[in-house]
Amino acid sequence: MRLNILADSFISRLKLALATGLACFLLAACSSAPELLPPSEQPLTAETVSLLGKKGMNTGAPIFIRVFKEESELEVWKMRDDGRFYHFKTYPICNWSGELGPKLKNGDKQAPEGFYTISENQMNPNSKYYLAFNLGYPNAYDRAHGRTGEALMIHGKCKSAGCYAMTDALAEEIYALARDAFRSGQTSFEVHAFPFRMTQEKLDRFKKHKWYAFWKTLKEGYDFFEANRIPPAVAVCERRYVVNAVLTAPQAVDPNGRCPRFLRPQLQPFSPRPAEWQLASERVTVPGPKTREATEVLATTVKSQEVYTATTGFGSVPTLSGMPPGASALGYNP
């Protein structure tokens, strides 16, 4: 009987030892398994890194972003070693809400237009829309005009109620480009949100539009970058944007007060190195879905102008530059 008891005790201890050893082995095996990175920490793909190298861009170089509503496009530009920005990629905006024109109030579902600055604390790695960064609306200009709203983002999920929504895959790449720029020392980057590509021809379609004067000011920022490949310094005073405005000395600028004396530096217009003209002019456009068609956006804008003209008696509906006689707005592809 005693031998049986001793044998049972030995077998129990052996089972416990084996179980403990197996558990330790499994834990060791788990600890050596690769850790899954969250979306916000996903590295750029090998293909993207290769394109950066081809374009002579460092992965952590400063970035600049432009958004165009009518075309449903978002551009990422990267600085190269000459201090100028070069086009990296044009991404399709999967969805945005509202129509052409700035956001005015909370709940109007308008996507903002204007000049916005993004700091690292505006990056949201835990967004319910996959990944996001806050545009910073309302900025000083918006607040000076009494505009309201919050949490206006560029994010994933292709859903919008006032934001610019990308597909998740494209949101991840754009987020990573911004993340790496911050980690390499860029303290903030600019996002310029435009109603359309601000050529004179496109702006001339809306000479009687209620936002024409506002869009003319936005065009100043567009033209400055096109000429110099450097985002302009933008100030807000007298309730207006002032483009290419550099202070003579550090001071606070009152968005509602008189404009101080600004310097307007004249930069050497952008001219690529002799062997890099093709690099400077090439455009890489990423394929992807767009919920908003340019023709539909244009038709909506023309309709809103008709309503504005009918209710205010101001001017007449603008002639759409380039539209053939008798063509309808719905059939016009700018």
C-alpha positions in Angstrom: 0.0 0.0 0.0 2.8 2.4 0.9 4.6 1.7 -2.3 1.4 2.5 -4.3 1.1 5.8 -2.4 4.7 6.7 -3.2 4.3 5.8 -6.8 1.1 7.9 -7.2 2.9 10.8 -5.5 5.9 10.5 -7.9 3.7 10.3 -10.9 1.8 13.5 -9.8 5.0 15.4 -9.3 6.3 14.2 -12.7 3.1 15.4 -14.4 3.4 18.8 -12.7 7.0 19.1 -13.8 6.1 18.2 -17.3 3.2 20.6 -17.4 5.4 23.4 -16.0 8.1 22.7 -18.5 5.6 22.7 -21.4 4.1 26.0 -20.2 7.6 27.6 -20.0 8.4 26.3 -23.5 5.2 27.7 -24.9 5.8 31.1 -23.3 9.4 31.1 -24.6 8.1 30.3 -28.1 5.4 33.1 -27.9 8.0 35.6 -26.7 10.1 35.0 -29.8 7.2 35.4 -32.2 7.1 38.7 -34.1 5.0 41.4 -32.4 2.1 42.7 -34.5 2.5 46.4 -35.1 -0.6 48.7 -34.9 -1.6 50.6 -38.1 0.0 53.8 -36.9 3.4 52.1 -36.7 3.3 50.2 -39.9 6.5 51.0 -41.9 6.3 52.3 -45.5 6.1 49.6 -48.0 9.3 48.6 -49.9 7.7 50.0 -53.1 7.1 53.4 -51.5 10.6 53.5 -50.0 12.0 52.6 -53.5 10.0 55.5 -55.1 11.3 57.9 -52.4 14.8 56.8 -53.3 14.2 57.2 -57.0 13.0 60.7 -56.4 15.9 61.6 -54.2 13.8 62.0 -51.1 14.6 60.9 -47.6 11.8 59.0 -45.8 11.8 61.6 -43.0 12.1 64.7 -45.1 9.5 67.5 -44.5 6.1 67.1 -46.2 3.5 69.5 -47.6 -0.1 68.5 -48.5 -2.6 70.0 -50.9 -6.2 69.0 -51.2 -8.5 69.7 -54.2 -12.2 69.2 -53.7 -13.6 69.3 -57.2 -10.9 66.8 -58.5 -11.2 64.7 -55.2 -7.4 64.6 -55.0 -4.8 64.9 -52.3 -1.2 65.6 -53.1 1.9 64.9 -50.9 5.0 66.9 -51.6 8.4 66.1 -50.1 11.4 68.4 -49.6 14.7 67.5 -51.2 18.2 68.7 -50.5 17.8 72.0 -52.4 15.1 73.1 -49.9 12.3 72.9 -52.5 9.3 70.6 -52.5 8.9 68.0 -55.2 5.7 66.1 -56.0 5.7 62.6 -54.4 2.2 61.2 -55.1 -1.4 62.3 -55.9 -3.9 60.2 -54.0 -7.6 59.9 -54.8 -9.9 61.2 -52.0 -12.4 58.4 -51.6 -15.1 60.7 -50.1 -15.8 64.3 -48.9 -19.0 66.0 -48.0 -20.7 69.3 -48.8 -20.0 71.4 -51.8 -17.4 73.9 -53.0 -16.9 76.6 -50.4 -15.6 76.8 -46.8 -17.0 75.2 -43.7 -19.2 77.7 -41.8 -20.7 76.0 -38.8 -21.0 72.8 -36.8 -23.3 70.4 -38.5 -23.2 71.8 -42.0 -21.2 68.8 -43.2 -18.9 71.0 -45.2 -15.3 70.0 -45.7 -13.0 73.0 -44.8 -11.1 75.1 -47.3 -8.2 77.3 -46.3 -4.6 77.2 -45.0 -4.1 74.8 -42.0 -1.2 73.7 -39.9 -0.8 70.2 -38.4 1.4 69.6 -35.4 2.3 66.2 -34.0 -0.4 66.3 -31.3 -3.0 66.5 -34.0 -2.1 63.0 -35.2 -4.6 60.4 -34.1 -3.3 56.8 -34.1 -6.5 55.5 -32.4 -9.1 57.0 -34.7 -12.4 55.1 -35.2 -11.8 55.9 -38.8 -8.6 53.8 -38.9 -6.0 56.6 -38.8 -6.5 60.3 -38.8 -4.9 63.7 -38.3 -6.9 66.8 -37.3 -6.8 69.7 -39.8 -7.0 72.2 -37.0 -10.3 73.7 -38.0 -11.4 76.3 -36.9 -8.1 78.1 -37.5 -7.5 81.8 -36.7 -9.2 82.9 -39.9 -12.3 80.7 -39.3 -12.6 81.9 -35.7 -12.3 85.5 -36.8 -15.4 84.9 -38.9 -17.3 83.1 -36.2 -17.1 79.7 -37.8 -17.7 76.7 -35.6 -17.1 73.0 -35.8 -14.6 70.4 -34.5 -12.8 67.2 -35.3 -12.4 67.9 -39.0 -9.9 65.3 -40.2 -8.1 63.6 -43.0 -8.8 59.9 -42.2 -9.6 56.4 -43.5 -12.8 54.4 -43.9 -14.1 56.4 -46.9 -16.9 57.9 -44.8 -17.3 61.7 -44.5 -19.5 64.2 -42.6 -17.2 67.1 -43.2 -13.8 65.4 -43.4 -11.6 64.2 -46.3 -11.8 60.4 -46.2 -9.3 58.1 -47.9 -9.3 54.3 -48.2 -7.6 52.7 -45.2 -4.5 51.7 -47.3 -3.9 55.2 -48.5 -4.6 56.8 -45.1 -2.0 54.4 -43.7 0.6 55.6 -46.2 -0.1 59.3 -45.8 -0.1 58.9 -42.0 3.3 57.1 -42.1 4.8 59.8 -44.3 3.7 62.5 -41.8 4.8 60.3 -38.8 8.3 59.8 -40.2 8.6 63.5 -41.0 7.7 64.4 -37.4 10.1 61.8 -36.0 12.9 63.3 -38.2 12.4 66.8 -36.8 9.6 68.5 -38.7 7.7 70.4 -36.1 4.5 71.0 -38.2 3.4 70.7 -41.8 0.9 72.7 -43.9 -2.3 71.4 -45.5 -3.8 73.8 -48.1 -7.4 72.8 -48.9 -8.7 74.3 -52.2 -12.1 74.1 -53.9 -10.3 73.1 -57.1 -7.0 73.4 -58.9 -6.6 77.1 -58.7 -5.8 77.9 -62.3 -7.1 81.2 -63.6 -9.3 79.4 -66.1 -11.0 77.4 -63.4 -11.4 80.4 -61.1 -12.9 82.5 -63.9 -15.9 80.1 -64.0 -17.1 81.6 -60.8 -16.6 85.4 -61.1 -20.1 86.0 -59.6 -19.9 83.3 -57.0 -20.3 84.3 -53.4 -16.9 82.8 -52.5 -15.1 84.3 -55.4 -13.1 86.8 -53.3 -12.2 84.2 -50.8 -11.0 81.8 -53.5 -8.9 84.6 -55.1 -7.0 84.8 -51.8 -6.6 81.1 -51.7 -5.2 81.3 -55.2 -2.4 83.6 -54.0 -1.2 80.7 -51.8 -1.6 78.3 -54.7 0.3 80.5 -57.1 3.1 81.2 -54.6 3.8 77.5 -54.2 3.5 76.8 -57.9 6.2 79.4 -58.6 8.5 78.7 -55.7 7.9 75.1 -54.6 7.9 76.4 -51.0 4.7 76.8 -49.0 4.2 80.5 -48.2 4.1 82.0 -44.8 0.4 82.9 -44.1 -0.9 85.3 -41.5 -4.4 86.3 -40.4 -5.2 89.9 -39.6 -8.1 92.2 -40.3 -10.1 89.0 -40.6 -8.3 88.0 -43.8 -5.5 85.7 -45.0 -2.3 87.5 -45.9 -0.1 85.3 -48.1 3.8 85.5 -48.0 3.7 87.6 -44.9 6.8 87.5 -42.7 7.0 89.6 -39.5 9.9 92.1 -39.2 10.1 91.1 -35.5 8.4 88.3 -33.4 5.0 89.5 -32.2 1.5 88.3 -31.8 -0.9 89.0 -34.7 -4.5 89.8 -33.9 -6.7 88.0 -36.4 -9.4 90.8 -35.9 -6.9 93.7 -35.6 -4.9 95.8 -37.9 -2.2 94.0 -39.9 1.3 94.8 -38.7 4.1 95.6 -41.1 5.0 92.5 -43.0 8.0 91.7 -45.1 7.1 90.2 -48.5 10.3 88.3 -49.5 10.9 87.7 -53.2 12.2 84.2 -53.6 14.2 82.9 -56.5 11.6 81.1 -58.6 11.9 77.3 -58.6 14.2 75.9 -61.3 15.4 72.3 -61.0 18.9 71.3 -61.6 19.7 70.8 -65.3 19.4 67.0 -65.2 16.3 67.0 -63.1 13.6 68.7 -65.2 11.8 65.4 -65.8 11.9 64.6 -62.1 10.5 68.0 -61.2 7.6 67.8 -63.6 6.6 64.1 -63.3 3.4 63.2 -61.4 2.7 59.8 -59.8 -1.1 59.3 -59.5 -2.3 56.5 -57.3 -5.4 54.5 -58.5 -8.4 54.3 -56.2 -12.1 55.0 -55.7 -13.6 58.5 -55.8 -17.2 58.9 -54.5 -17.5 62.4 -55.9 -17.3 63.0 -59.6 -16.0 66.4 -60.8 -19.0 67.0 -63.1 -21.4 66.4 -60.2 -19.5 68.8 -58.0 -19.4 71.4 -60.7 -23.2 71.1 -61.3 -23.9 71.4 -57.6 -21.8 74.6 -57.4 -23.5 76.1 -60.4 -26.9 75.3 -58.9 -25.9 77.0 -55.6 -24.8 80.0 -57.5 -28.2 80.2 -59.3 -30.0 80.1 -55.9 -27.6 82.8 -54.5 -28.2 85.0 -57.6 -32.0 84.5 -57.4 -32.2 85.4 -53.7 -29.7 88.3 -53.6 -30.1 89.7 -57.1 -26.3 89.8 -57.3 -24.9 89.3 -60.8 -25.7 86.5 -63.0 -24.7 82.8 -63.2 -21.1 82.7 -64.3 -20.1 81.4 -67.7 -18.3 78.2 -67.4 -15.0 78.7 -69.2 -14.3 76.1 -71.8 -17.9 74.8 -71.9 -19.1 74.5 -75.5 -22.3 76.4 -76.5 -25.5 74.6 -75.4 -23.6 72.1 -73.2 -25.1 71.4 -69.7 -23.1 71.6 -66.5 -23.8 67.9 -66.0 -22.1 67.1 -69.2 -19.1 69.3 -68.7 -15.8 67.7 -67.6 -13.4 70.4 -66.4 
